[in-house]
Amino acid sequence: MAIPGTTPSDIPELVAMGATEVVSLLKQRKVSPLELLEVLRERIRSVDPAVNALPTLCMDRAREKAGRRDTRDETLLSGLPVVIKDLVDVRGVRTTYGSLVYENHIADSSDILVEHLENQGGIVYAKSNTPEFGTGGNTRNRVFGMTRNPWNTALSSAGSSGGSAVALATGMAWLAHGSDMGGSLRNPASFCSIVGLRPTVGRVASTPGSAVSNTLSTDGPMARNVADLALMLDAMCGHEPGNPLSVPAPCVPFAEAVASPAPAGEVAYSLNLGITAIDPGVQSVFADALAKLEGAGVRLTRASPDFSGMDEVFRILRAHSYESGLGALLAQHEDRLDPNVVWNIREGQKLSRADLSRAEAERVRIVQRVQRFFRQYPVLLTPATVVPPYPVEQDHVSRCGDHRFENYYQWLSIAYAFTTALCPALSMPCGFTGGGLPVGLQVAGAAYGEATLLSHAAKFEEILELTPVPPINPRTPDQDNGG
């Protein structure tokens, strides 16, 4: 499949560079954080009106932080500007969580995640758009409206980290934060042809929400390529006392794993994990990618863990997390909450103690089966999403071919299977449909196996030769997408 276009000539040189290149310039004092912020300000001004990815800017705060930086510091990001998803508090910055309830909320403190990134030299300059409380696979809300896919602005950017994915794809960011429960980070990566990683829970520390023990949702890095993703993960990871589940950073940085891509070897693949339907166009792109990998010496074995019972486990635990986290809002603000949020809370209210006990016990069995699988195979490849981007006005995918999904999020099961199994998983560019729309390759591995995951992803990226593609200028439906 041909790559539909390369970096346009009218995109500024700094915008087109990868994050690792820009950090290198910062460390060599060849560019300053203030200069980078000005480049971003201009890029956002010219691009964001077409896609609505970064509705909240905090440039004054960012300039103040940049102006106070010690130019001798040797932090990982060295003053690189970063985007934070609008589900996470940044002190002194409007943080709405995509909800009318918090439309005018100004955070009085920063999340642990933000403090950690700033300690590593990151400078927050923008908040990216998200559906209300991250609910749903399409990035839109009643505060800021919808975020559009830059490959075709009539289409969805997926969600819930759609704003971050679009900012990366259009050159309004070098690195961005995302979060992921049911694929909220991986789906936008797939739809926008960038890279996003859901790490193992505990790898990235954030301020605990309603439950310290929540292991469904976690924060992760998003970038334009695998090397940049590893840089962001290195900057995000590490133990923080405010999050008891967080683990220390590894002795060997993830960037080193990417610098030495895994040799061609045996890996597993599955079209659908035995749990979902797949769009024919996605199947075709996935098959082409597998053929390229096999042609380069990767030994592919068709195999998958047993995910029996996974849908029911995820349904119960997900509903419980909504009820425990947002249930208090329902009585006071139901008229201001998105219908999907209300539905999720009410589903949680229906649960019994027996439901929760049954789900937790079944989850243990799923985790055990999946970890046994990853003792045999280093990684497992699947499509990242079961469909290509769909119309932006459409709330969700209700059917795929003759298969009808049971609820508004079940079309994401190929992603949340790994959430349920407590596995890290990433989405990386895989190819394009005949209509020029991105398709992502999901690469999943064993818990705390991010180094192995990233090393293999770097090798696959090298073989597939799909980078660099972003950044691109937003394309309207009447423009040729190069199919």
VOPADREN-639467 format. One line per 5 residues: their letters; for each residue x, y, z of C-alpha. Coordinates in pm, 1 decimal. Each point is the difference from the previous one (the first is absolute). Layout:
// VOPADREN-639467
a> X Y Z | ...
***
This chain:
// VOPADREN-639467
maipg> 0.0 0.0 0.0 | 147.5 332.8 -103.1 | 46.7 268.7 262.0 | -254.4 275.9 -78.0 | 229.7 297.5 -10.5
ttpsd> 307.4 106.4 192.1 | 64.3 298.2 221.9 | -126.3 307.8 -191.3 | 267.0 251.0 -100.8 | -182.7 288.8 168.0
ipelv> 34.1 -151.4 349.2 | 277.5 174.9 196.8 | 317.7 -200.7 47.7 | -24.9 -8.0 379.6 | -362.4 -114.6 -15.5
amgat> 95.0 -287.8 -230.1 | 278.8 -121.7 229.4 | -49.8 -283.6 243.1 | 7.3 53.4 374.2 | 338.7 -168.6 44.1
evvsl> 150.3 234.9 -260.2 | -146.0 307.7 165.4 | 119.8 -108.7 344.7 | 347.0 -45.7 -146.3 | -12.6 359.5 -125.5
lkqrk> -111.1 116.5 343.4 | 287.3 -182.8 168.5 | 246.1 156.7 -247.8 | -150.3 347.5 69.3 | -78.0 35.8 -370.7
vsple> -363.3 81.8 75.9 | -175.2 123.0 313.8 | -330.3 -102.8 158.6 | -132.0 351.7 -64.1 | 75.3 -34.1 -370.1
llevl> -179.6 -333.8 -9.4 | -305.5 148.1 170.6 | -16.4 272.2 -264.1 | 24.2 -259.5 -278.7 | -285.1 -193.6 159.9
rerir> -210.9 311.1 49.2 | 19.9 74.4 -370.9 | -67.2 -359.4 -99.9 | -305.3 -21.6 228.1 | -132.7 329.1 -133.8
svdpa> 17.8 -124.2 -358.5 | -111.4 -362.0 49.0 | -223.8 -45.7 303.2 | -309.2 182.5 -132.7 | -40.5 -286.9 -249.5
vnalp> 27.5 -282.5 256.0 | -70.8 138.6 351.9 | 260.4 -209.7 180.3 | 139.4 249.3 253.5 | -287.8 212.3 131.9
tlcmd> 187.6 122.4 307.8 | 339.8 168.3 -24.4 | 214.2 111.7 293.8 | 277.6 179.4 -186.5 | 57.5 264.9 267.6
rarek> 55.2 -269.7 261.9 | 224.7 -188.0 -242.1 | 210.5 308.8 -78.6 | 36.9 72.1 369.6 | 119.0 -357.7 60.7
agrrd> 235.9 18.5 -298.4 | 142.9 331.8 113.2 | 87.2 -141.0 341.9 | 177.2 -309.3 -130.5 | 362.6 -63.4 86.3
trdet> 167.8 -41.6 -337.7 | 255.7 -234.3 157.4 | -257.8 -262.9 91.3 | 32.4 -351.6 -138.8 | -360.2 -113.8 30.2
llsgl> -141.3 -242.8 -254.3 | -216.9 257.0 -180.0 | 222.4 305.7 54.4 | -280.3 253.0 -48.5 | -199.5 -179.5 -271.3
pvvik> -364.6 117.1 -7.6 | -254.9 -277.4 65.9 | -378.7 -35.4 -23.4 | -214.3 -125.8 290.7 | -342.3 -156.8 -55.5
dlvdv> -286.8 197.9 153.6 | -73.8 -275.3 252.4 | 307.8 88.5 206.4 | 44.7 304.5 224.1 | 262.5 261.8 -80.6
rgvrt> 34.2 263.4 269.3 | -150.1 335.0 -95.0 | -137.2 -131.4 -331.3 | -359.0 -55.2 -106.1 | -69.2 -372.6 36.7
tygsl> -352.5 -102.2 -101.7 | 19.8 -381.2 -37.6 | -216.7 69.8 -305.9 | -300.3 59.4 229.0 | -246.6 285.6 37.7
vyenh> 14.6 -67.9 373.6 | 362.2 119.5 1.4 | -22.9 243.5 -290.6 | 164.1 283.7 195.8 | 219.9 -206.2 231.7
iadss> 355.4 124.2 58.9 | 223.4 -262.4 160.7 | 160.8 114.4 324.7 | 268.7 -270.2 -13.2 | 163.7 -218.0 -261.0
dilve> -38.1 -374.8 -33.1 | 301.7 -209.9 103.0 | 41.1 -84.3 -368.4 | 40.2 366.7 -95.1 | 241.5 71.0 284.1
hlenq> 209.9 -298.7 -105.4 | 14.4 111.0 -363.9 | 87.4 355.3 99.2 | 278.8 -132.8 223.2 | 132.4 -178.3 -307.6
ggivy> 8.9 326.5 -194.1 | -338.5 -13.3 -171.8 | -183.9 329.7 -46.0 | -380.1 -22.2 -12.6 | -147.0 243.6 -253.3
aksnt> -337.2 -150.4 -96.2 | -283.0 -229.2 110.1 | -132.8 -242.8 -260.5 | -367.1 -66.4 -65.0 | -175.5 -309.3 137.4
pefgt> -355.1 -131.9 29.1 | -162.8 60.9 337.9 | 202.9 -181.0 268.0 | 164.0 -193.5 -283.3 | -325.3 -179.0 -79.1
ggntr> -25.7 -134.0 -351.9 | 199.6 -74.5 -312.7 | -67.6 336.5 -168.3 | 159.2 322.0 127.8 | -280.0 250.7 44.2
nrvfg> -170.5 172.6 291.1 | -245.2 279.6 75.0 | 268.9 237.4 124.5 | 233.3 12.0 -299.6 | -173.9 -196.1 -275.6
mtrnp> 150.3 -269.0 -223.0 | 359.0 -73.0 -96.0 | 43.4 -89.8 -366.3 | 229.9 -250.0 -165.5 | 275.6 180.5 -195.4
wntal> 9.6 -267.3 -270.8 | -360.4 89.4 -81.1 | -164.7 269.1 211.2 | -344.1 -152.6 -55.8 | 107.7 -300.9 204.9
ssags> 56.7 -86.2 365.5 | 336.7 13.5 174.3 | -124.0 -278.5 235.3 | 34.4 45.2 373.1 | 38.7 75.3 264.2
sggsa> 351.0 134.4 -62.7 | -98.7 134.2 -341.5 | 118.7 353.4 64.9 | 351.2 -118.0 83.3 | 14.8 -228.8 -304.7
valat> -114.7 274.5 -237.0 | 243.9 252.1 149.7 | 285.3 -241.1 -72.5 | -119.5 -88.4 -349.6 | -26.4 367.3 -100.3
gmawl> 324.7 122.1 154.3 | -156.1 190.0 289.4 | 193.4 -221.5 242.8 | 317.5 -203.6 14.5 | -114.4 -207.5 296.2
ahgsd> -339.2 -39.0 164.4 | -159.2 -166.1 298.4 | -290.5 -238.7 -34.2 | -194.2 -238.8 219.2 | -152.3 -336.2 -75.1
mggsl> -271.3 -223.2 141.4 | -163.8 -167.9 -297.0 | 245.0 113.2 -266.2 | -35.5 374.0 61.7 | 363.0 56.3 -88.1
rnpas> 49.3 -274.3 -260.1 | -314.6 68.3 -207.1 | 87.0 365.3 -76.6 | 354.8 -108.3 -79.8 | -140.7 -243.2 -255.7
fcsiv> -244.0 251.9 -149.7 | 265.2 273.9 -27.9 | 309.1 -203.3 -104.9 | 209.2 74.7 305.8 | 131.6 -219.2 284.4
glrpt> -161.1 -44.3 341.2 | 83.7 -232.3 288.5 | -218.2 -125.2 281.7 | 268.2 -104.5 251.8 | -36.3 -246.8 281.8
vgrva> -196.2 148.5 290.4 | 255.7 149.2 241.2 | 255.2 80.8 -267.4 | -123.5 362.3 -14.4 | -104.1 165.6 325.4
stpgs> -298.7 233.3 22.6 | -209.9 135.2 283.0 | -241.9 -274.1 114.7 | -365.8 72.3 -73.2 | -292.2 -171.4 165.8
avsnt> 192.1 -323.0 70.7 | 371.1 -60.0 51.2 | -53.2 -355.5 -124.1 | -143.9 100.7 -341.2 | 185.3 -206.4 -260.8
lstdg> -220.3 66.8 -301.9 | 115.8 348.0 -94.7 | 357.4 121.0 -22.6 | 197.3 285.5 -154.2 | 246.8 -39.3 -282.3
pmarn> 210.5 166.9 -268.6 | -98.3 98.2 -353.1 | 245.3 98.9 -273.9 | 60.9 -4.2 -374.3 | 243.5 -292.7 2.2
vadla> 125.6 -275.0 228.2 | 324.6 173.8 102.5 | -192.6 309.8 109.1 | -247.9 -222.8 184.3 | 284.0 -158.6 197.6
lmlda> 134.6 345.0 88.7 | -340.9 104.4 132.5 | -38.9 -323.5 196.7 | 342.2 47.1 159.0 | -106.4 351.7 102.0
mcghe> -333.1 -122.5 139.8 | 103.4 -311.6 190.5 | 135.7 -39.2 351.0 | -126.1 -45.2 353.6 | -188.7 285.9 162.1
pgnpl> -91.9 -22.5 370.5 | -344.1 146.0 -68.8 | -89.8 -307.6 -204.1 | 66.2 -323.0 192.4 | -42.8 -215.6 -311.7
svpap> 277.7 176.3 -191.5 | 324.4 -187.1 -65.2 | 358.2 126.8 -37.9 | 135.0 84.0 -341.9 | 194.2 -287.1 -158.5
cvpfa> 378.7 -7.5 28.2 | 29.2 7.5 -379.3 | -194.5 287.0 -163.4 | -268.0 -92.4 -250.3 | 179.4 215.0 -257.7
eavas> 280.7 -257.7 2.0 | -246.6 -278.1 -81.2 | -111.0 193.4 -306.3 | 358.8 76.9 -100.5 | 53.9 -377.6 -31.9
papag> -307.6 -131.1 -183.6 | -87.3 -363.7 61.6 | 142.4 -241.3 -258.5 | -244.5 -170.6 -229.7 | -145.2 -292.3 192.9
evays> -319.2 -183.6 80.9 | -302.1 208.0 98.6 | -368.5 -81.9 25.3 | -281.3 163.1 -192.8 | -377.9 -11.8 7.2
lnlgi> -250.9 174.2 -222.7 | -267.0 37.8 268.5 | 101.9 -186.5 320.4 | -309.3 -213.1 -62.0 | -222.8 270.7 149.1
taidp> -103.2 252.8 -267.8 | -81.3 74.2 -362.3 | 254.5 188.2 -216.8 | -65.5 235.1 -290.9 | 127.7 -145.5 -332.7
gvqsv> 207.8 310.3 -69.1 | 177.3 -35.3 333.7 | 50.8 -371.7 -64.0 | 167.5 78.0 -330.2 | 242.0 255.8 147.1
fadal> 82.5 -234.0 289.3 | 69.4 -285.1 -242.3 | 229.0 223.2 -209.5 | 194.2 99.5 311.7 | 40.9 -363.4 106.4
akleg> 127.7 -87.0 -346.7 | 263.3 273.8 23.3 | 111.7 -119.7 341.8 | 18.7 -359.7 -117.0 | 193.5 106.4 -308.5
agvrl> 255.0 165.8 228.1 | 56.6 -319.1 197.2 | -250.7 31.0 283.6 | -140.9 -345.4 77.9 | -373.5 36.1 45.7
trasp> -213.3 -251.0 186.0 | -375.9 30.3 7.1 | -85.6 -28.3 368.5 | -197.3 176.6 269.9 | -66.4 -31.6 372.4
dfsgm> -341.2 -120.3 112.3 | -203.1 313.3 73.5 | -317.1 -186.0 99.8 | -207.9 205.2 243.7 | 198.6 317.3 -64.8
devfr> -293.6 212.0 -122.6 | -204.2 -70.4 311.6 | 293.3 72.1 230.5 | 73.9 331.0 -168.9 | -366.4 98.0 -3.7
ilrah> -37.3 -51.1 373.7 | 327.6 156.9 110.3 | -43.8 293.2 -236.1 | -352.4 72.4 123.1 | 118.5 -23.9 361.3
syesg> 278.3 250.7 -66.1 | -252.9 249.1 -140.0 | -237.9 -39.9 291.0 | 273.1 34.7 261.6 | 173.8 286.9 -176.4
lgall> -291.9 205.1 -133.1 | -308.2 -129.3 177.6 | -13.8 299.9 233.5 | -41.5 232.8 -299.2 | -311.5 -172.6 -128.8
aqhed> -241.6 122.8 268.6 | 111.5 362.2 -32.0 | 89.2 39.3 -366.7 | -177.6 -263.5 -210.3 | -132.0 262.8 -242.4
rldpn> 356.0 122.1 -63.6 | 155.8 -342.2 -53.7 | 44.4 -170.6 -335.8 | -252.0 -284.7 -51.5 | 286.0 -250.1 -32.4
vvwni> 134.6 106.8 340.0 | -345.5 -33.8 157.3 | -45.2 -344.8 -154.3 | 334.7 -120.3 134.2 | -74.7 119.8 352.9
regqk> -342.4 -164.1 -1.9 | 152.7 -326.0 -123.5 | 230.4 14.8 300.5 | -288.5 58.0 235.4 | -158.5 -326.8 -114.6
lsrad> 295.9 -209.3 110.3 | -1.1 -224.8 302.4 | 287.9 -108.6 221.7 | -29.4 -342.8 -160.1 | 44.4 155.5 -346.4
lsrae> 323.1 167.3 106.2 | 135.1 -312.2 170.0 | -76.6 -208.8 -308.4 | 167.6 251.0 -232.1 | 314.4 25.1 211.2
aervr> 32.9 -377.5 22.4 | -43.6 -41.8 -375.3 | 249.7 277.9 -65.9 | 262.5 -191.9 196.5 | -51.4 -299.2 -227.0
ivqrv> 28.2 216.5 -313.4 | 320.1 162.2 126.2 | 151.6 -339.8 74.3 | -84.2 -133.9 -346.7 | 138.2 307.6 -174.9
qrffr> 323.6 6.4 198.8 | 57.5 -366.7 -83.2 | -44.4 93.5 -365.8 | 265.2 270.3 23.8 | 249.5 -245.3 143.6
qypvl> -13.9 -166.6 -343.3 | -16.9 308.0 -223.9 | 170.6 337.0 61.2 | -280.2 202.5 -160.6 | -341.1 -44.9 -161.5
ltpat> -110.1 198.9 -305.9 | -360.2 97.1 -80.7 | -174.2 286.7 -174.2 | -20.4 293.0 242.5 | -358.1 82.0 -96.2
vvppy> -261.8 -208.4 -179.7 | -108.6 280.1 -237.5 | 165.1 296.3 -172.0 | -104.4 355.1 101.1 | -376.1 61.0 -16.7
pveqd> -207.2 322.7 -33.0 | 73.8 249.4 277.2 | -371.4 54.5 73.0 | -41.7 -371.1 75.6 | 15.1 -78.3 371.4
hvsrc> 139.4 -351.2 -31.8 | 20.4 -311.0 -217.2 | -321.3 -199.7 35.6 | 79.7 -276.2 -247.5 | 277.9 -146.3 -212.1
gdhrf> -132.8 -183.5 -303.6 | -275.4 -230.8 122.4 | 120.1 13.4 359.9 | -187.0 236.6 233.8 | 175.9 115.1 316.6
enyyq> -189.7 -30.0 327.6 | 80.5 348.0 131.8 | 170.7 322.2 -102.1 | 353.4 -107.8 99.4 | 13.8 -371.1 -97.3
wlsia> 154.5 84.8 -336.3 | 314.9 72.0 203.4 | 33.8 -354.5 138.6 | 317.6 -78.1 -194.8 | 164.8 272.9 208.2
yaftt> -163.4 -51.0 339.3 | 78.6 -371.6 -5.4 | 355.7 101.4 94.6 | -127.2 249.8 255.8 | -186.1 -283.2 170.7
alcpa> 311.0 -221.8 -12.6 | 222.3 273.9 153.0 | 229.4 2.4 -303.9 | 184.4 289.5 -160.7 | -102.2 60.6 -360.4
lsmpc> 77.4 260.1 -262.4 | -141.4 112.5 -331.4 | 235.8 96.5 -279.0 | -55.6 91.1 -365.8 | -60.2 -308.0 -211.5
gftgg> -121.2 130.4 -335.6 | -288.0 172.2 -174.7 | -328.8 -112.6 -147.2 | -75.9 43.8 -367.6 | -161.0 330.6 96.4
glpvg> 318.4 124.4 167.0 | -116.0 -46.4 360.6 | 243.1 -115.9 271.2 | -6.9 -346.5 154.2 | 193.1 -83.7 314.7
lqvag> 190.5 -312.7 98.3 | -48.2 -100.7 364.5 | 303.2 -155.8 167.2 | -65.2 -152.8 343.5 | 228.3 -173.9 248.5
aayge> 43.7 -126.5 353.0 | -51.0 218.8 306.6 | 298.3 231.4 58.6 | 140.2 -110.2 -334.4 | 9.6 348.0 -155.4
atlls> 367.0 -32.1 -97.9 | -70.8 -314.7 -202.8 | -310.9 161.3 -144.7 | 181.7 316.3 -108.7 | 297.2 -192.2 -139.4
haakf> -230.1 -206.2 -221.8 | -203.4 306.7 -99.9 | 319.8 175.1 -107.9 | 86.5 -297.6 -220.4 | -349.1 -11.3 -149.3
eeile> 13.9 375.1 -67.0 | 330.4 -50.2 -180.6 | -145.4 -279.4 -215.0 | -331.9 166.7 -79.3 | 173.8 324.3 -100.4
ltpvp> -303.1 211.6 81.3 | 189.8 283.3 167.1 | 27.7 284.9 -30.5 | -351.9 83.4 -105.7 | -131.3 247.9 258.2
pinpr> -11.9 286.0 39.1 | -258.2 76.9 -263.8 | -225.4 294.5 -71.8 | -369.2 -76.6 63.1 | -174.8 -138.7 -307.6
tpdqd> -359.2 72.5 -84.8 | -223.4 -269.9 -158.0 | 44.7 141.8 -348.9 | 379.8 -19.6 14.5 | 185.5 -297.0 -143.4
ngg> 111.1 -226.2 283.1 | 236.3 -182.8 -225.9 | -186.2 -333.0 6.3
***
